[in-house]
Structure formats: C-alpha cells, structure tokens
Amino acid sequence: MAELLTLFWIFCKIGLFTIGGGMAMLPLVQQELVRRGLMSMSETIDMVAISQMTPGPFAANCATFAGMRLYGVPGAIAATAGVALPSIVICLIVSRFFFKFNGSPLVKSVLSGIKPVVAALVLSGLVSVASSALFPGGFVFSFAALDVHVLVVAAVMTVLMLKTKVSPALLVVAAGIFGAIFLR
C-alpha cells in the first residue's frame, strides 16, 4: 500500500508541474522514476514510445504504463489518478476565474514568463531521450558509441515530417515496423 501511495504522490507531482504538454514531463519522469531506481532510462524511453503511439493523453499513458510496469493494475490506477488529479483541480480553479482576469496585465505577464520554462522542459526531455536513443551505452561524444541506425531513422523521419504531408502517426508506425524488422 505504501508503494502505491508513493507512486500516486510521484505522479501527482509530475502532473502538477507538467506545464506545456506531455513531452515537458520527461525531465520530471526521469528525476522521479529513473533517479529513484524505479525504472531504467531504457524503460523510460520505451514508455515514451508506447505512450506516443497509443491513443489518449501522453501523461496519462505514461502514468498507466509506469504504474502497470511497477505494480500491475493497482499501480496503473494509482499513477494515472495521481497524474490526472492536479490537472482536474487546476482546470476547475482556472476555469472559474480565467475569463474574468484574462485581460489582466499580471496574467499576461505570468503566461509570458511560463513560456520559456515550457520550452526548456520540452528541450530537456528531447535531449535526454535523444542522447539515450543515440548513445545506448551511455552519453559519450564518440562516433563509435553512436547508434547510426537510430540516427538514420530519426533523420529520415524528421525530413519526411518537415518536407511532406505524411501523417506523423503513419511515420511512427512506419518507424516501429522498420525497427521491428531491421533493428532487432
């Protein structure tokens, strides 16, 4: 029971401080789960990949995956409830007052101040996941440590995303199929 409460609290903190979307939560997930030894960085990357591919909110998918991996169905329920609770409470409070104070210079200033932090959180998560995917043996500035196959797939998918109108969902599925066949 104590483990479930701890997991609930971990994801409650993640849900409370994830501002700017699911990818912004990656540094918090890494801090709370990887540094505590609950999940490895490799498992965290798997969690991100699966959470991106499955329907539904990214944060809820991550929480469900982590909870299920750690403590089964009770863990999945505790983690998902933990990550959702802060959002529900904050939405109820904000919706009550937002339209009344929407034009306030203070509110506009606060929202402007939050934007760079959100960008930094997303960038931090991107760097963390990219370094673990590209350098599976640990982040080392060495061409020998670089997983060239992953780099090629990432580069091709990035070009396709930026230069074509192919659905990102289709690209994720294609990359998954390619990985299952060629990157065992």
Residue, then its C-alpha position, 0 to 999 in steps of 0.5 A: m500500500a505504501e508503494l502505491l501511495t508513493l507512486f500516486w504522490i510521484f505522479c501527482k507531482i509530475g502532473l502538477f508541474t507538467i506545464g506545456g504538454g506531455m513531452a515537458m514531463l520527461p525531465l520530471v519522469q526521469q528525476e522521479l522514476v529513473r533517479r529513484g531506481l524505479m525504472s531504467m532510462s531504457e524503460t523510460i524511453d520505451m514508455v515514451a514510445i508506447s505512450q506516443m503511439t497509443p491513443g489518449p493523453f501522453a501523461a496519462n499513458c505514461a502514468t498507466f504504463a509506469g504504474m502497470r510496469l511497477y505494480g500491475v493494475p493497482g499501480a496503473i490506477a494509482a499513477t494515472a489518478g495521481v497524474a490526472l488529479p492536479s490537472i482536474v483541480i487546476c482546470l476547475i480553479v482556472s476555469r472559474f476565474f480565467f475569463k474574468f482576469n484574462g485581460s489582466p496585465l499580471v496574467k499576461s505577464v505570468l503566461s509570458g514568463i511560463k513560456p520559456v520554462v515550457a520550452a526548456l522542459v520540452l528541450s530537456g526531455l528531447v535531449s535526454v531521450a535523444s542522447s539515450a536513443l543515440f548513445p545506448g551505452g551511455f552519453v559519450f561524444s564518440f562516433a563509435a558509441l553512436d547508434v547510426h541506425v537510430l540516427v538514420v531513422a530519426a533523420v529520415m523521419t524528421v525530413l519526411m515530417l518537415k518536407t511532406k504531408v505524411s501523417p506523423a502517426l503513419l511515420v511512427v508506425a512506419a518507424g516501429i515496423f522498420g525497427a521491428i524488422f531491421l533493428r532487432 
